[in-house]
Amino acid sequence: GGGGGGGGGAATNDTPAAAAMATSHSVLHRIVGNATADSELSFEYMLKPRAEREKIGLGKLQGGKLPFQVQIRYVNLKGEVCLRVMSQYRATTTEKSAAESSAKVEMLMTHQMQQTGFMAGEGDYTTAAVNNRAYGKLLKRCAKTDEDRNKLGVWSHNAGVLDNELRGARRDEVEDEVEALQTSADLFSGGLLGGRKGLSSAGKAKRKAARSTNDSLSAAIYQSKGTSVKKMGSLW
């Protein structure tokens, strides 16, 4: 993947290919809000099956390349609504080693940190943690030079901070789930319902309150979501 926008471009005429493009889900929309010099967007993509590509005129790839177009709509300081369009063909390969050797390590790092941060921000701590660790293996394979390995060291530290916070949050969630299952079992069996249910509810409420004021977790998520190559570049 590469920097922020929708893949494939948006068709604007009345041809069958244009109609197919409009419903092909090959256009990604992102609302950014206020943007600064450090703002970065990245995305991941996958190749559609040939039958689907043929509907939009891309059944046969031209020289192993895919077309991408980024359209940035913004309001300038004068209040004028502007549109900037950038189009480019990107080379593709079916060789995993070739893709990894040509990868931009710093871009992969910032993409992963942002992605994991947004997952965690939505409360999906398990997926965020899995994503964190999966990218670690990929980055180790992509780091070919001493400079890349130095960058990997900085990323490992930042990713480790977030991972530790996610592990703690996930542990609390598991405890809540165990207590919920126990409470359900008590309700079903008619056992020690009163006392145990009260303890379960109190413990769950206590941990939820603790998570809502967990400044270290919030700070780690916020920092991860705001990661950029420029910001990380100041650390290596």
Stockholm file with secondary structure:
# STOCKHOLM 1.0

chainA/1-236         GGGGGGGGGAATNDTPAAAAMATSHSVLHRIVGNATADSELSFEYMLKPRAEREKIGLGKLQGGKLPFQVQIRYVNLKGEVCLRVMSQYRATTTEKSAAESSAKVEMLMTHQMQQTGFMAGEGDYTTAAVNNRAYGKLLKRCAKTDEDRNKLGVWSHNAGVLDNELRGARRDEVEDEVEALQTSADLFSGGLLGGRKGLSSAGKAKRKAARSTNDSLSAAIYQSKGTSVKKMGSLW
#=GR chainA/1-236 SS CCBSSEESCCCCSSSHHHHHHHTTTCCCCCCCCSCCTTCCCBCCCCCCCHHHHHHTTCSSCSSSEEEEEEEEEEECTTSCEEEEEEEEEEECCSCHHHHHHTCCHHHHHHHHHHHHHHHHHTTCHHHHHHHHHHHHHHHHHHCCSHHHHHHHHHHHHHHHHHHHHHHHHHHHHHHHHHHHHHHHHHHHHTCSHHHHHHHHHHHHHHHHHHHHTCHHHHHHHHHHHTCCHHHHHTTC
#=GC SS_cons         CCBSSEESCCCCSSSHHHHHHHTTTCCCCCCCCSCCTTCCCBCCCCCCCHHHHHHTTCSSCSSSEEEEEEEEEEECTTSCEEEEEEEEEEECCSCHHHHHHTCCHHHHHHHHHHHHHHHHHTTCHHHHHHHHHHHHHHHHHHCCSHHHHHHHHHHHHHHHHHHHHHHHHHHHHHHHHHHHHHHHHHHHHTCSHHHHHHHHHHHHHHHHHHHHTCHHHHHHHHHHHTCCHHHHHTTC
//
